[in-house]
Amino acid sequence: MIRYIPLFSLFLFSCSTSNTTEAEIAQSTDVQSIAQTQSQTMSSSSIYDGNYSLKTLSGDNFDFNTLKGKKLLIVNTASECGYTPQYKQLQELYTELGGEEFQVIGFPANNFGQQEPGSNEEIASFCEKNYGVSFPMMEKISVKGADMHPLYKWLTTKEMNGVQDAPVKWNFQKYLIDEEGHLIEVLGSGTSPLDEKVVSFAKS
């Protein structure tokens, strides 16, 4: 009888090991399920969740929530940059496609090369005189660093936008936002506002 005890003990050990493995698998599955749910929740983050306080170049309050239901192109601008002529293309895009379904929003910023040194009044005059800009231009803000505007924190941080970390690398970087406020794509400074990607997005 004693001879069978080690075998019986081995059998118990085997069952115990098997049960532990199953428990670990179940726990792992639960973790994956939770992670997937969190990912889906994160991906549904909307730019309108922030209730951002904005003002135009003229100092008027701008209710960002009025843009709900429209596709957006958000761009940081500068008056003394090699990409400054993109103002003309942005205006062409806005003139052709802007309206009830698509909007261009400009955010002057002096974060790169000190290429936007002017006051809000000077920026407004420059944009109107040189490029006939009629799309909404917000007051000058910071798009990076400790004083970054909260809206740009959302645009540039995956934890907030649920899509990707997308820090602003230079003037005229573009963010495409869908009708529900979700980040769709980030385009570099060198991408023309009239690029097929942008035009197709605005028309879709």
MIDOSE-1310 file (N, C-alpha, C; in nm, 2 decimals, decimal comma, always signed):
residues 204
miry	+0,08/-0,12/+0,00/+0,00/+0,00/+0,00/+0,09/+0,12/+0,00; +0,19/+0,12/+0,07/+0,28/+0,23/+0,08/+0,35/+0,27/-0,05; +0,37/+0,16/-0,13/+0,43/+0,18/-0,26/+0,35/+0,27/-0,35; +0,22/+0,28/-0,33/+0,13/+0,36/-0,42/+0,12/+0,50/-0,38
iplf	+0,16/+0,54/-0,26/+0,15/+0,67/-0,21/+0,22/+0,78/-0,30; +0,35/+0,75/-0,33/+0,42/+0,85/-0,42/+0,35/+0,87/-0,55; +0,29/+0,76/-0,61/+0,22/+0,78/-0,74/+0,10/+0,86/-0,72; +0,02/+0,84/-0,61/-0,10/+0,92/-0,58/-0,06/+1,06/-0,56
slfl	+0,05/+1,08/-0,49/+0,09/+1,22/-0,46/+0,13/+1,29/-0,59; +0,19/+1,21/-0,68/+0,23/+1,27/-0,81/+0,11/+1,31/-0,89; +0,00/+1,23/-0,88/-0,12/+1,25/-0,95/-0,19/+1,38/-0,90; -0,18/+1,40/-0,77/-0,24/+1,52/-0,71/-0,16/+1,64/-0,75
fscs	-0,03/+1,63/-0,75/+0,06/+1,74/-0,79/+0,03/+1,78/-0,94; +0,01/+1,67/-1,02/-0,02/+1,70/-1,16/-0,15/+1,77/-1,18; -0,25/+1,73/-1,11/-0,38/+1,80/-1,12/-0,37/+1,94/-1,07; -0,30/+1,96/-0,96/-0,28/+2,10/-0,90/-0,21/+2,19/-1,00
tsnt	-0,10/+2,13/-1,07/-0,03/+2,21/-1,17/-0,12/+2,25/-1,28; -0,20/+2,15/-1,33/-0,29/+2,18/-1,44/-0,39/+2,28/-1,41; -0,45/+2,28/-1,28/-0,55/+2,38/-1,24/-0,49/+2,52/-1,24; -0,36/+2,52/-1,19/-0,30/+2,65/-1,18/-0,28/+2,71/-1,32
teae	-0,24/+2,63/-1,41/-0,22/+2,67/-1,55/-0,34/+2,73/-1,61; -0,46/+2,66/-1,59/-0,58/+2,70/-1,64/-0,62/+2,83/-1,58; -0,60/+2,85/-1,45/-0,63/+2,97/-1,38/-0,55/+3,09/-1,44; -0,42/+3,06/-1,46/-0,33/+3,16/-1,52/-0,38/+3,20/-1,66
iaqs	-0,42/+3,10/-1,74/-0,47/+3,13/-1,87/-0,60/+3,22/-1,86; -0,69/+3,18/-1,77/-0,81/+3,26/-1,75/-0,78/+3,40/-1,71; -0,69/+3,41/-1,62/-0,65/+3,55/-1,58/-0,59/+3,63/-1,69; -0,50/+3,56/-1,77/-0,44/+3,63/-1,88/-0,55/+3,67/-1,98
tdvq	-0,65/+3,59/-2,00/-0,76/+3,62/-2,10/-0,84/+3,74/-2,05; -0,86/+3,75/-1,91/-0,93/+3,86/-1,85/-0,85/+3,99/-1,87; -0,72/+3,98/-1,85/-0,63/+4,10/-1,87/-0,64/+4,15/-2,01; -0,63/+4,05/-2,11/-0,64/+4,09/-2,25/-0,78/+4,16/-2,28
siaq	-0,88/+4,10/-2,22/-1,02/+4,15/-2,25/-1,03/+4,29/-2,19; -0,97/+4,32/-2,07/-0,98/+4,45/-2,01/-0,90/+4,55/-2,09; -0,78/+4,50/-2,14/-0,69/+4,59/-2,22/-0,76/+4,63/-2,35; -0,83/+4,53/-2,41/-0,90/+4,56/-2,53/-1,02/+4,66/-2,51
tqsq	-1,09/+4,64/-2,40/-1,20/+4,73/-2,37/-1,14/+4,87/-2,34; -1,03/+4,88/-2,27/-0,97/+5,01/-2,24/-0,93/+5,08/-2,37; -0,87/+5,00/-2,46/-0,82/+5,05/-2,59/-0,94/+5,11/-2,67; -1,05/+5,03/-2,67/-1,17/+5,08/-2,74/-1,23/+5,20/-2,68
tmss	-1,23/+5,21/-2,55/-1,27/+5,33/-2,48/-1,18/+5,45/-2,51; -1,05/+5,42/-2,51/-0,96/+5,53/-2,53/-0,97/+5,58/-2,67; -1,00/+5,49/-2,77/-1,01/+5,53/-2,91/-1,13/+5,61/-2,94; -1,23/+5,61/-2,85/-1,35/+5,69/-2,87/-1,34/+5,83/-2,81
ssiy	-1,22/+5,87/-2,76/-1,20/+6,00/-2,71/-1,22/+6,11/-2,81; -1,29/+6,21/-2,77/-1,33/+6,32/-2,86/-1,26/+6,45/-2,82; -1,23/+6,53/-2,92/-1,16/+6,66/-2,89/-1,26/+6,75/-2,82; -1,39/+6,72/-2,83/-1,49/+6,80/-2,77/-1,51/+6,77/-2,62
dgny	-1,44/+6,67/-2,57/-1,46/+6,64/-2,43/-1,39/+6,74/-2,34; -1,30/+6,82/-2,40/-1,22/+6,91/-2,31/-1,28/+7,04/-2,28; -1,39/+7,08/-2,35/-1,45/+7,21/-2,33/-1,35/+7,32/-2,33; -1,27/+7,33/-2,44/-1,16/+7,43/-2,44/-1,20/+7,57/-2,45
slkt	-1,13/+7,66/-2,39/-1,15/+7,80/-2,39/-1,07/+7,86/-2,50; -1,13/+7,92/-2,60/-1,05/+7,97/-2,71/-1,10/+8,12/-2,74; -1,00/+8,19/-2,80/-1,04/+8,33/-2,84/-0,98/+8,35/-2,98; -1,04/+8,43/-3,06/-1,00/+8,46/-3,20/-0,89/+8,57/-3,19
lsgd	-0,83/+8,59/-3,30/-0,72/+8,70/-3,31/-0,78/+8,84/-3,27; -0,91/+8,86/-3,29/-0,97/+8,98/-3,25/-1,01/+8,99/-3,10; -0,99/+8,88/-3,03/-1,02/+8,87/-2,89/-1,16/+8,82/-2,85; -1,23/+8,78/-2,95/-1,37/+8,73/-2,93/-1,36/+8,59/-2,88
nfdf	-1,45/+8,55/-2,79/-1,46/+8,41/-2,75/-1,51/+8,33/-2,86; -1,45/+8,21/-2,87/-1,48/+8,11/-2,98/-1,53/+7,98/-2,91; -1,66/+7,95/-2,94/-1,71/+7,82/-2,88/-1,67/+7,71/-2,97; -1,58/+7,63/-2,93/-1,53/+7,52/-3,01/-1,63/+7,41/-3,03
ntlk	-1,73/+7,40/-2,94/-1,83/+7,30/-2,96/-1,92/+7,33/-3,08; -1,92/+7,45/-3,13/-2,00/+7,48/-3,25/-1,95/+7,41/-3,37; -1,83/+7,35/-3,36/-1,77/+7,28/-3,48/-1,81/+7,13/-3,48; -1,89/+7,09/-3,38/-1,93/+6,95/-3,38/-2,01/+6,92/-3,51
gkkl	-1,98/+6,80/-3,56/-2,05/+6,76/-3,68/-1,98/+6,80/-3,81; -1,86/+6,87/-3,79/-1,78/+6,91/-3,91/-1,65/+6,84/-3,91; -1,59/+6,81/-4,02/-1,45/+6,76/-4,03/-1,37/+6,89/-4,01; -1,25/+6,87/-3,95/-1,16/+6,98/-3,92/-1,02/+6,96/-3,97
livn	-0,96/+7,06/-4,01/-0,82/+7,07/-4,03/-0,76/+7,17/-3,93; -0,68/+7,13/-3,84/-0,63/+7,22/-3,74/-0,48/+7,23/-3,77; -0,43/+7,36/-3,78/-0,29/+7,38/-3,82/-0,23/+7,49/-3,73; -0,11/+7,47/-3,69/-0,03/+7,58/-3,63/+0,04/+7,66/-3,73
tase	+0,03/+7,79/-3,72/+0,08/+7,88/-3,83/+0,19/+7,97/-3,78; +0,26/+8,03/-3,88/+0,36/+8,13/-3,84/+0,38/+8,23/-3,97; +0,41/+8,35/-3,94/+0,42/+8,45/-4,05/+0,55/+8,46/-4,11; +0,66/+8,41/-4,05/+0,79/+8,43/-4,11/+0,86/+8,29/-4,13
cgyt	+0,78/+8,19/-4,18/+0,83/+8,06/-4,20/+0,84/+8,03/-4,35; +0,92/+7,93/-4,38/+0,93/+7,89/-4,52/+0,80/+7,83/-4,57; +0,72/+7,78/-4,48/+0,59/+7,72/-4,51/+0,48/+7,83/-4,51; +0,51/+7,95/-4,48/+0,40/+8,05/-4,46/+0,31/+8,07/-4,59
pqyk	+0,37/+8,05/-4,71/+0,28/+8,05/-4,83/+0,17/+7,95/-4,83; +0,17/+7,85/-4,74/+0,06/+7,76/-4,73/-0,07/+7,83/-4,68; -0,06/+7,95/-4,63/-0,18/+8,02/-4,60/-0,27/+8,03/-4,72; -0,20/+8,05/-4,84/-0,28/+8,07/-4,96/-0,35/+7,94/-5,00
qlqe	-0,28/+7,83/-4,98/-0,34/+7,70/-5,01/-0,45/+7,66/-4,90; -0,43/+7,70/-4,78/-0,53/+7,68/-4,68/-0,66/+7,76/-4,71; -0,64/+7,88/-4,76/-0,75/+7,97/-4,79/-0,83/+7,91/-4,92; -0,75/+7,86/-5,01/-0,81/+7,80/-5,13/-0,89/+7,68/-5,09
lyte	-0,84/+7,60/-5,00/-0,91/+7,48/-4,95/-1,04/+7,52/-4,88; -1,03/+7,62/-4,80/-1,15/+7,67/-4,72/-1,25/+7,73/-4,81; -1,21/+7,81/-4,91/-1,30/+7,87/-5,01/-1,38/+7,77/-5,09; -1,31/+7,66/-5,13/-1,37/+7,56/-5,21/-1,46/+7,46/-5,13
lgge	-1,41/+7,42/-5,01/-1,48/+7,31/-4,94/-1,53/+7,35/-4,80; -1,49/+7,47/-4,75/-1,53/+7,50/-4,61/-1,68/+7,54/-4,61; -1,74/+7,51/-4,49/-1,88/+7,54/-4,48/-1,94/+7,45/-4,37; -2,05/+7,39/-4,40/-2,13/+7,31/-4,31/-2,06/+7,18/-4,27
efqv	-1,98/+7,13/-4,36/-1,92/+6,99/-4,34/-1,77/+6,99/-4,31; -1,70/+7,10/-4,34/-1,56/+7,11/-4,32/-1,51/+7,24/-4,28; -1,41/+7,25/-4,19/-1,36/+7,38/-4,14/-1,21/+7,37/-4,12; -1,15/+7,48/-4,15/-1,01/+7,50/-4,13/-0,99/+7,59/-4,00
igfp	-0,91/+7,56/-3,91/-0,88/+7,64/-3,79/-0,73/+7,66/-3,78; -0,69/+7,79/-3,77/-0,55/+7,82/-3,76/-0,51/+7,87/-3,62; -0,40/+7,82/-3,57/-0,35/+7,86/-3,44/-0,20/+7,91/-3,45; -0,19/+8,04/-3,46/-0,05/+8,10/-3,46/+0,03/+8,06/-3,34
annf	+0,15/+8,03/-3,36/+0,24/+7,99/-3,25/+0,38/+8,03/-3,28; +0,46/+8,07/-3,17/+0,59/+8,12/-3,19/+0,69/+8,02/-3,14; +0,66/+7,89/-3,14/+0,74/+7,79/-3,08/+0,86/+7,75/-3,16; +0,86/+7,77/-3,29/+0,96/+7,72/-3,38/+1,04/+7,84/-3,45
gqqe	+1,16/+7,85/-3,42/+1,25/+7,95/-3,49/+1,20/+8,09/-3,46; +1,12/+8,12/-3,36/+1,07/+8,25/-3,33/+1,01/+8,32/-3,46; +0,94/+8,23/-3,53/+0,89/+8,28/-3,66/+0,74/+8,33/-3,66; +0,69/+8,35/-3,54/+0,56/+8,42/-3,52/+0,58/+8,52/-3,41
pgsn	+0,66/+8,63/-3,43/+0,68/+8,72/-3,32/+0,58/+8,83/-3,30; +0,49/+8,84/-3,39/+0,39/+8,95/-3,39/+0,28/+8,94/-3,29; +0,21/+9,05/-3,26/+0,09/+9,04/-3,17/-0,03/+8,98/-3,25; -0,13/+8,96/-3,18/-0,25/+8,91/-3,25/-0,30/+9,00/-3,35
eeia	-0,30/+9,13/-3,33/-0,34/+9,23/-3,42/-0,25/+9,23/-3,55; -0,12/+9,22/-3,53/-0,03/+9,22/-3,64/-0,05/+9,09/-3,72; -0,07/+8,98/-3,66/-0,09/+8,85/-3,73/-0,22/+8,86/-3,81; -0,33/+8,92/-3,76/-0,45/+8,93/-3,83/-0,43/+9,02/-3,95
sfce	-0,36/+9,13/-3,94/-0,34/+9,22/-4,05/-0,25/+9,15/-4,16; -0,15/+9,08/-4,11/-0,06/+9,00/-4,21/-0,14/+8,90/-4,29; -0,23/+8,82/-4,22/-0,30/+8,72/-4,29/-0,40/+8,77/-4,39; -0,47/+8,88/-4,35/-0,57/+8,94/-4,44/-0,50/+9,01/-4,56
knyg	-0,40/+9,09/-4,53/-0,33/+9,17/-4,63/-0,26/+9,08/-4,74; -0,20/+8,98/-4,69/-0,11/+8,90/-4,78/-0,18/+8,77/-4,84; -0,28/+8,72/-4,77/-0,34/+8,60/-4,81/-0,49/+8,60/-4,81; -0,55/+8,70/-4,77/-0,70/+8,71/-4,77/-0,76/+8,60/-4,68
vsfp	-0,70/+8,57/-4,57/-0,75/+8,46/-4,49/-0,88/+8,50/-4,43; -0,98/+8,41/-4,45/-1,11/+8,42/-4,40/-1,16/+8,31/-4,31; -1,08/+8,20/-4,30/-1,11/+8,09/-4,21/-1,07/+8,14/-4,06; -1,14/+8,08/-3,96/-1,11/+8,12/-3,82/-0,97/+8,10/-3,78
mmek	-0,91/+8,21/-3,73/-0,78/+8,21/-3,67/-0,79/+8,25/-3,53; -0,73/+8,16/-3,44/-0,74/+8,18/-3,30/-0,62/+8,27/-3,25; -0,63/+8,32/-3,13/-0,52/+8,40/-3,08/-0,39/+8,32/-3,07; -0,28/+8,38/-3,06/-0,15/+8,31/-3,06/-0,14/+8,23/-2,93
isvk	-0,10/+8,11/-2,94/-0,08/+8,02/-2,83/+0,05/+7,95/-2,84; +0,08/+7,86/-2,74/+0,19/+7,77/-2,74/+0,15/+7,63/-2,78; +0,22/+7,56/-2,87/+0,18/+7,43/-2,91/+0,27/+7,32/-2,86; +0,37/+7,36/-2,77/+0,46/+7,26/-2,71/+0,51/+7,32/-2,58
gadm	+0,57/+7,23/-2,50/+0,63/+7,28/-2,38/+0,54/+7,29/-2,26; +0,59/+7,35/-2,15/+0,51/+7,36/-2,03/+0,39/+7,44/-2,04; +0,39/+7,54/-2,13/+0,27/+7,63/-2,15/+0,19/+7,59/-2,27; +0,20/+7,47/-2,31/+0,12/+7,42/-2,42/-0,03/+7,44/-2,40
hply	-0,10/+7,48/-2,50/-0,25/+7,50/-2,48/-0,31/+7,36/-2,46; -0,42/+7,36/-2,38/-0,48/+7,23/-2,35/-0,53/+7,15/-2,47; -0,58/+7,23/-2,57/-0,63/+7,16/-2,70/-0,51/+7,09/-2,76; -0,40/+7,15/-2,76/-0,28/+7,09/-2,83/-0,23/+6,97/-2,74
kwlt	-0,25/+6,97/-2,61/-0,22/+6,85/-2,53/-0,30/+6,74/-2,58; -0,43/+6,76/-2,61/-0,51/+6,65/-2,66/-0,46/+6,60/-2,80; -0,43/+6,70/-2,88/-0,39/+6,66/-3,02/-0,26/+6,58/-3,02; -0,17/+6,61/-2,93/-0,04/+6,55/-2,93/-0,01/+6,43/-2,84
tkem	-0,11/+6,40/-2,75/-0,09/+6,30/-2,65/-0,19/+6,18/-2,67; -0,13/+6,06/-2,69/-0,21/+5,94/-2,71/-0,30/+5,91/-2,59; -0,25/+5,94/-2,47/-0,33/+5,91/-2,35/-0,46/+5,99/-2,35; -0,46/+6,10/-2,42/-0,58/+6,19/-2,43/-0,66/+6,16/-2,56
ngvq	-0,59/+6,16/-2,67/-0,67/+6,14/-2,80/-0,70/+6,00/-2,84; -0,63/+5,90/-2,77/-0,66/+5,76/-2,79/-0,61/+5,70/-2,92; -0,53/+5,78/-3,00/-0,48/+5,73/-3,13/-0,33/+5,73/-3,13; -0,26/+5,84/-3,10/-0,11/+5,84/-3,11/-0,05/+5,96/-3,05
dapv	+0,07/+5,95/-3,01/+0,15/+6,06/-2,96/+0,20/+6,13/-3,09; +0,16/+6,26/-3,10/+0,19/+6,33/-3,23/+0,24/+6,47/-3,20; +0,36/+6,49/-3,13/+0,41/+6,62/-3,10/+0,42/+6,71/-3,22; +0,40/+6,84/-3,21/+0,42/+6,93/-3,32/+0,57/+6,94/-3,34
kwnf	+0,62/+6,92/-3,47/+0,76/+6,92/-3,50/+0,80/+7,06/-3,56; +0,71/+7,13/-3,63/+0,74/+7,25/-3,69/+0,61/+7,33/-3,72; +0,62/+7,45/-3,78/+0,51/+7,53/-3,82/+0,43/+7,45/-3,93; +0,30/+7,47/-3,93/+0,21/+7,42/-4,03/+0,20/+7,27/-4,03
qkyl	+0,21/+7,21/-3,91/+0,17/+7,07/-3,90/+0,02/+7,06/-3,89; -0,04/+6,95/-3,95/-0,18/+6,95/-3,97/-0,24/+6,83/-3,90; -0,36/+6,85/-3,84/-0,43/+6,74/-3,77/-0,57/+6,73/-3,83; -0,61/+6,62/-3,88/-0,74/+6,59/-3,94/-0,83/+6,53/-3,83
idee	-0,94/+6,59/-3,81/-1,04/+6,55/-3,70/-1,17/+6,52/-3,77; -1,23/+6,41/-3,74/-1,36/+6,37/-3,80/-1,48/+6,44/-3,73; -1,60/+6,41/-3,78/-1,72/+6,49/-3,74/-1,75/+6,47/-3,59; -1,70/+6,36/-3,53/-1,73/+6,33/-3,39/-1,61/+6,38/-3,30
ghli	-1,51/+6,44/-3,36/-1,40/+6,49/-3,28/-1,29/+6,39/-3,26; -1,28/+6,29/-3,34/-1,17/+6,19/-3,33/-1,06/+6,22/-3,42; -0,94/+6,20/-3,37/-0,82/+6,23/-3,45/-0,81/+6,12/-3,56; -0,79/+6,16/-3,68/-0,79/+6,07/-3,79/-0,65/+6,05/-3,85
evlg	-0,58/+6,17/-3,86/-0,44/+6,16/-3,92/-0,37/+6,29/-3,89; -0,23/+6,27/-3,88/-0,15/+6,39/-3,86/-0,05/+6,40/-3,98; -0,05/+6,52/-4,04/+0,03/+6,54/-4,16/+0,14/+6,65/-4,13; +0,26/+6,62/-4,18/+0,37/+6,71/-4,16/+0,36/+6,84/-4,23
sgts	+0,45/+6,93/-4,19/+0,46/+7,07/-4,24/+0,47/+7,07/-4,40; +0,54/+6,97/-4,45/+0,56/+6,97/-4,59/+0,45/+6,92/-4,68; +0,34/+6,87/-4,61/+0,22/+6,83/-4,68/+0,14/+6,95/-4,72; +0,11/+6,96/-4,84/+0,03/+7,08/-4,89/-0,11/+7,07/-4,84
plde	-0,18/+7,18/-4,80/-0,32/+7,17/-4,76/-0,41/+7,13/-4,88; -0,35/+7,13/-5,00/-0,43/+7,08/-5,12/-0,39/+6,94/-5,16; -0,31/+6,87/-5,07/-0,28/+6,74/-5,10/-0,40/+6,65/-5,11; -0,39/+6,55/-5,19/-0,51/+6,46/-5,22/-0,57/+6,40/-5,09
kvvs	-0,48/+6,37/-4,99/-0,53/+6,32/-4,86/-0,62/+6,41/-4,80; -0,58/+6,54/-4,79/-0,66/+6,64/-4,73/-0,79/+6,67/-4,80; -0,78/+6,68/-4,93/-0,90/+6,71/-5,01/-1,00/+6,60/-5,01; -0,95/+6,47/-5,01/-1,04/+6,36/-5,00/-1,11/+6,35/-4,87
faks	-1,03/+6,38/-4,76/-1,09/+6,38/-4,63/-1,20/+6,49/-4,62; -1,17/+6,61/-4,67/-1,27/+6,71/-4,66/-1,40/+6,68/-4,74; -1,38/+6,61/-4,85/-1,50/+6,58/-4,94/-1,57/+6,46/-4,89; -1,51/+6,37/-4,82/-1,57/+6,24/-4,79/-1,69/+6,25/-4,70
